[in-house]
């Protein structure tokens, strides 16, 4: 609880975060739309300015991709199209907040969005790992039907003589192997 002497949440917060040296750098995608009447040279200057903002804040710009002029889905600030730019950056929260502040006050930017990508990359890596496990188990299941095809074919009379339960059981077994 907060004491009357002025120590309160601020002291507790610095203990929880471990001080100022505990900055977590994350990966973000920042897409912004530049007004269509802005020249390409000015768009390059904007990108350079935003890159400088990130690097001065201790972050790094991984990629800067100019996606070109595209039509907007709806009118934004009386514009129907704009120049799209995608920045992939690695920065801490303070750097991203400063970048967003600058995007908000820059007159040439008509819209922007920032998406944190490290969680998405983790999720995709997990899905790929699960698929890899499934694929490594799959060749054994695939080898069984291949071995069955390589075996001599039984006469049709022997297949017809098999009990219906046996055929149903073998179909169920094949279905389970195929789903694995």
BALOBA-1460 file (C-alpha; in Angstrom, 3 decimals):
// residues 180
<rec num="1" residu="x" x="0.000" y="0.000" z="0.000"/>
<rec num="2" residu="x" x="1.086" y="3.585" z="-0.501"/>
<rec num="3" residu="x" x="2.657" y="5.311" z="2.439"/>
<rec num="4" residu="x" x="1.932" y="8.877" z="3.444"/>
<rec num="5" residu="x" x="5.596" y="9.809" z="2.898"/>
<rec num="6" residu="x" x="5.208" y="9.827" z="-0.890"/>
<rec num="7" residu="x" x="6.409" y="6.331" z="-1.669"/>
<rec num="8" residu="x" x="3.748" y="4.631" z="-3.648"/>
<rec num="9" residu="x" x="3.259" y="2.926" z="-6.957"/>
<rec num="10" residu="x" x="6.240" y="4.592" z="-8.571"/>
<rec num="11" residu="x" x="8.674" y="2.854" z="-6.197"/>
<rec num="12" residu="x" x="6.904" y="-0.466" z="-6.571"/>
<rec num="13" residu="x" x="6.785" y="-0.129" z="-10.360"/>
<rec num="14" residu="x" x="10.544" y="0.305" z="-10.652"/>
<rec num="15" residu="x" x="11.003" y="-2.846" z="-8.584"/>
<rec num="16" residu="x" x="8.645" y="-4.824" z="-10.801"/>
<rec num="17" residu="x" x="10.156" y="-3.779" z="-14.109"/>
<rec num="18" residu="x" x="13.712" y="-4.185" z="-12.914"/>
<rec num="19" residu="x" x="14.706" y="-0.585" z="-13.628"/>
<rec num="20" residu="x" x="15.210" y="1.282" z="-16.873"/>
<rec num="21" residu="x" x="17.528" y="-1.267" z="-18.461"/>
<rec num="22" residu="x" x="14.775" y="-3.856" z="-18.899"/>
<rec num="23" residu="x" x="13.462" y="-2.846" z="-22.347"/>
<rec num="24" residu="x" x="11.875" y="-5.528" z="-24.459"/>
<rec num="25" residu="x" x="12.377" y="-5.222" z="-28.182"/>
<rec num="26" residu="x" x="9.578" y="-6.628" z="-30.324"/>
<rec num="27" residu="x" x="8.835" y="-6.884" z="-34.030"/>
<rec num="28" residu="x" x="6.120" y="-4.661" z="-35.502"/>
<rec num="29" residu="x" x="4.715" y="-3.970" z="-38.940"/>
<rec num="30" residu="x" x="3.738" y="-0.355" z="-39.499"/>
<rec num="31" residu="x" x="1.709" y="0.374" z="-42.606"/>
<rec num="32" residu="x" x="0.867" y="3.928" z="-43.473"/>
<rec num="33" residu="x" x="-0.832" y="5.634" z="-46.392"/>
<rec num="34" residu="x" x="0.654" y="8.805" z="-47.837"/>
<rec num="35" residu="x" x="-1.516" y="11.335" z="-49.671"/>
<rec num="36" residu="x" x="-1.568" y="10.711" z="-53.443"/>
<rec num="37" residu="x" x="-0.414" y="14.249" z="-54.294"/>
<rec num="38" residu="x" x="2.934" y="13.784" z="-52.494"/>
<rec num="39" residu="x" x="5.947" y="13.248" z="-54.800"/>
<rec num="40" residu="x" x="8.034" y="10.057" z="-54.593"/>
<rec num="41" residu="x" x="11.060" y="12.025" z="-53.360"/>
<rec num="42" residu="x" x="8.995" y="13.368" z="-50.469"/>
<rec num="43" residu="x" x="7.775" y="9.841" z="-49.644"/>
<rec num="44" residu="x" x="11.426" y="8.749" z="-49.484"/>
<rec num="45" residu="x" x="12.149" y="11.658" z="-47.121"/>
<rec num="46" residu="x" x="9.220" y="10.612" z="-44.913"/>
<rec num="47" residu="x" x="10.497" y="7.028" z="-44.769"/>
<rec num="48" residu="x" x="14.001" y="8.284" z="-43.918"/>
<rec num="49" residu="x" x="12.580" y="10.476" z="-41.148"/>
<rec num="50" residu="x" x="10.574" y="7.624" z="-39.628"/>
<rec num="51" residu="x" x="13.605" y="5.330" z="-39.898"/>
<rec num="52" residu="x" x="15.675" y="7.936" z="-38.036"/>
<rec num="53" residu="x" x="12.992" y="8.106" z="-35.348"/>
<rec num="54" residu="x" x="13.150" y="4.349" z="-34.796"/>
<rec num="55" residu="x" x="16.943" y="4.114" z="-34.819"/>
<rec num="56" residu="x" x="17.358" y="7.094" z="-32.461"/>
<rec num="57" residu="x" x="14.991" y="5.340" z="-30.037"/>
<rec num="58" residu="x" x="17.191" y="2.240" z="-29.962"/>
<rec num="59" residu="x" x="15.225" y="0.226" z="-32.530"/>
<rec num="60" residu="x" x="16.022" y="-1.083" z="-35.971"/>
<rec num="61" residu="x" x="14.190" y="-1.016" z="-39.293"/>
<rec num="62" residu="x" x="14.261" y="-4.480" z="-40.866"/>
<rec num="63" residu="x" x="12.534" y="-3.597" z="-44.133"/>
<rec num="64" residu="x" x="10.985" y="-0.537" z="-45.757"/>
<rec num="65" residu="x" x="8.745" y="-1.447" z="-48.674"/>
<rec num="66" residu="x" x="6.972" y="1.061" z="-50.898"/>
<rec num="67" residu="x" x="3.895" y="-0.791" z="-52.133"/>
<rec num="68" residu="x" x="2.833" y="1.887" z="-54.591"/>
<rec num="69" residu="x" x="-0.356" y="3.748" z="-55.284"/>
<rec num="70" residu="x" x="-3.588" y="1.911" z="-54.588"/>
<rec num="71" residu="x" x="-7.260" y="2.680" z="-54.433"/>
<rec num="72" residu="x" x="-8.715" y="3.032" z="-50.936"/>
<rec num="73" residu="x" x="-11.751" y="1.003" z="-49.899"/>
<rec num="74" residu="x" x="-13.461" y="4.188" z="-48.732"/>
<rec num="75" residu="x" x="-12.763" y="7.925" z="-48.793"/>
<rec num="76" residu="x" x="-10.218" y="9.018" z="-46.184"/>
<rec num="77" residu="x" x="-9.750" y="12.778" z="-45.658"/>
<rec num="78" residu="x" x="-11.286" y="13.399" z="-49.095"/>
<rec num="79" residu="x" x="-8.829" y="11.035" z="-50.848"/>
<rec num="80" residu="x" x="-9.838" y="7.925" z="-52.802"/>
<rec num="81" residu="x" x="-6.310" y="6.536" z="-53.295"/>
<rec num="82" residu="x" x="-2.915" y="6.757" z="-51.656"/>
<rec num="83" residu="x" x="0.671" y="5.545" z="-51.612"/>
<rec num="84" residu="x" x="1.110" y="2.562" z="-49.295"/>
<rec num="85" residu="x" x="4.333" y="2.056" z="-47.317"/>
<rec num="86" residu="x" x="5.133" y="-0.936" z="-45.084"/>
<rec num="87" residu="x" x="7.866" y="-0.762" z="-42.434"/>
<rec num="88" residu="x" x="8.953" y="-3.837" z="-40.495"/>
<rec num="89" residu="x" x="10.665" y="-2.638" z="-37.348"/>
<rec num="90" residu="x" x="12.160" y="-4.040" z="-34.181"/>
<rec num="91" residu="x" x="11.704" y="-1.639" z="-31.272"/>
<rec num="92" residu="x" x="10.485" y="-1.281" z="-27.725"/>
<rec num="93" residu="x" x="7.119" y="0.209" z="-26.774"/>
<rec num="94" residu="x" x="8.431" y="3.740" z="-26.287"/>
<rec num="95" residu="x" x="9.933" y="3.786" z="-29.773"/>
<rec num="96" residu="x" x="6.676" y="2.605" z="-31.325"/>
<rec num="97" residu="x" x="4.682" y="5.218" z="-29.382"/>
<rec num="98" residu="x" x="6.990" y="7.977" z="-30.637"/>
<rec num="99" residu="x" x="6.689" y="6.699" z="-34.220"/>
<rec num="100" residu="x" x="2.889" y="6.628" z="-33.947"/>
<rec num="101" residu="x" x="2.870" y="10.158" z="-32.514"/>
<rec num="102" residu="x" x="4.919" y="11.371" z="-35.496"/>
<rec num="103" residu="x" x="2.664" y="9.513" z="-37.935"/>
<rec num="104" residu="x" x="-0.366" y="11.147" z="-36.315"/>
<rec num="105" residu="x" x="0.981" y="14.709" z="-36.623"/>
<rec num="106" residu="x" x="2.505" y="14.367" z="-40.102"/>
<rec num="107" residu="x" x="0.191" y="16.089" z="-42.547"/>
<rec num="108" residu="x" x="1.084" y="13.841" z="-45.523"/>
<rec num="109" residu="x" x="-0.002" y="10.642" z="-43.704"/>
<rec num="110" residu="x" x="-3.730" y="10.024" z="-44.057"/>
<rec num="111" residu="x" x="-3.930" y="6.663" z="-42.249"/>
<rec num="112" residu="x" x="-1.652" y="4.210" z="-40.425"/>
<rec num="113" residu="x" x="-1.769" y="0.970" z="-38.473"/>
<rec num="114" residu="x" x="0.779" y="-0.775" z="-36.243"/>
<rec num="115" residu="x" x="0.652" y="-4.547" z="-35.713"/>
<rec num="116" residu="x" x="2.825" y="-6.527" z="-33.303"/>
<rec num="117" residu="x" x="4.219" y="-9.457" z="-35.265"/>
<rec num="118" residu="x" x="6.300" y="-11.460" z="-32.789"/>
<rec num="119" residu="x" x="3.221" y="-13.208" z="-31.359"/>
<rec num="120" residu="x" x="2.060" y="-14.025" z="-34.891"/>
<rec num="121" residu="x" x="5.506" y="-15.407" z="-35.755"/>
<rec num="122" residu="x" x="5.426" y="-17.595" z="-32.620"/>
<rec num="123" residu="x" x="2.011" y="-18.921" z="-33.583"/>
<rec num="124" residu="x" x="3.125" y="-19.680" z="-37.140"/>
<rec num="125" residu="x" x="6.275" y="-21.427" z="-35.878"/>
<rec num="126" residu="x" x="4.127" y="-23.571" z="-33.590"/>
<rec num="127" residu="x" x="1.791" y="-24.519" z="-36.450"/>
<rec num="128" residu="x" x="4.756" y="-25.401" z="-38.675"/>
<rec num="129" residu="x" x="6.255" y="-27.532" z="-35.905"/>
<rec num="130" residu="x" x="2.969" y="-29.397" z="-35.479"/>
<rec num="131" residu="x" x="2.757" y="-29.956" z="-39.229"/>
<rec num="132" residu="x" x="6.317" y="-31.255" z="-39.223"/>
<rec num="133" residu="x" x="5.445" y="-33.771" z="-36.491"/>
<rec num="134" residu="x" x="2.390" y="-34.880" z="-38.444"/>
<rec num="135" residu="x" x="4.393" y="-35.259" z="-41.652"/>
<rec num="136" residu="x" x="7.102" y="-37.275" z="-39.944"/>
<rec num="137" residu="x" x="4.424" y="-39.653" z="-38.615"/>
<rec num="138" residu="x" x="2.638" y="-39.731" z="-41.956"/>
<rec num="139" residu="x" x="5.238" y="-41.633" z="-44.046"/>
<rec num="140" residu="x" x="4.822" y="-44.673" z="-41.779"/>
<rec num="141" residu="x" x="1.066" y="-44.550" z="-42.312"/>
<rec num="142" residu="x" x="1.524" y="-44.048" z="-46.040"/>
<rec num="143" residu="x" x="4.001" y="-46.947" z="-46.244"/>
<rec num="144" residu="x" x="1.380" y="-49.389" z="-44.949"/>
<rec num="145" residu="x" x="-1.066" y="-48.872" z="-47.870"/>
<rec num="146" residu="x" x="1.865" y="-48.892" z="-50.300"/>
<rec num="147" residu="x" x="2.972" y="-52.270" z="-48.929"/>
<rec num="148" residu="x" x="-0.608" y="-53.515" z="-49.290"/>
<rec num="149" residu="x" x="-0.624" y="-52.463" z="-52.955"/>
<rec num="150" residu="x" x="2.688" y="-54.235" z="-53.561"/>
<rec num="151" residu="x" x="1.329" y="-57.489" z="-52.077"/>
<rec num="152" residu="x" x="-0.307" y="-59.946" z="-54.465"/>
<rec num="153" residu="x" x="-3.946" y="-59.169" z="-55.131"/>
<rec num="154" residu="x" x="-6.366" y="-61.531" z="-53.423"/>
<rec num="155" residu="x" x="-8.992" y="-63.215" z="-55.601"/>
<rec num="156" residu="x" x="-12.362" y="-61.460" z="-55.740"/>
<rec num="157" residu="x" x="-14.102" y="-64.507" z="-54.253"/>
<rec num="158" residu="x" x="-11.965" y="-64.301" z="-51.099"/>
<rec num="159" residu="x" x="-12.860" y="-60.595" z="-50.642"/>
<rec num="160" residu="x" x="-16.556" y="-61.339" z="-51.091"/>
<rec num="161" residu="x" x="-16.351" y="-64.180" z="-48.586"/>
<rec num="162" residu="x" x="-14.966" y="-61.857" z="-45.892"/>
<rec num="163" residu="x" x="-17.425" y="-60.973" z="-43.142"/>
<rec num="164" residu="x" x="-19.007" y="-57.498" z="-43.358"/>
<rec num="165" residu="x" x="-17.670" y="-56.624" z="-39.864"/>
<rec num="166" residu="x" x="-14.111" y="-57.343" z="-40.997"/>
<rec num="167" residu="x" x="-14.464" y="-55.038" z="-44.017"/>
<rec num="168" residu="x" x="-15.948" y="-52.287" z="-41.793"/>
<rec num="169" residu="x" x="-13.110" y="-52.688" z="-39.294"/>
<rec num="170" residu="x" x="-10.470" y="-52.458" z="-42.012"/>
<rec num="171" residu="x" x="-12.148" y="-49.325" z="-43.454"/>
<rec num="172" residu="x" x="-12.169" y="-47.750" z="-39.978"/>
<rec num="173" residu="x" x="-8.484" y="-48.576" z="-39.532"/>
<rec num="174" residu="x" x="-7.641" y="-47.007" z="-42.900"/>
<rec num="175" residu="x" x="-9.636" y="-43.880" z="-41.974"/>
<rec num="176" residu="x" x="-7.739" y="-43.500" z="-38.695"/>
<rec num="177" residu="x" x="-4.385" y="-43.933" z="-40.465"/>
<rec num="178" residu="x" x="-5.324" y="-41.404" z="-43.111"/>
<rec num="179" residu="x" x="-6.320" y="-38.796" z="-40.518"/>
<rec num="180" residu="x" x="-3.070" y="-39.203" z="-38.568"/>
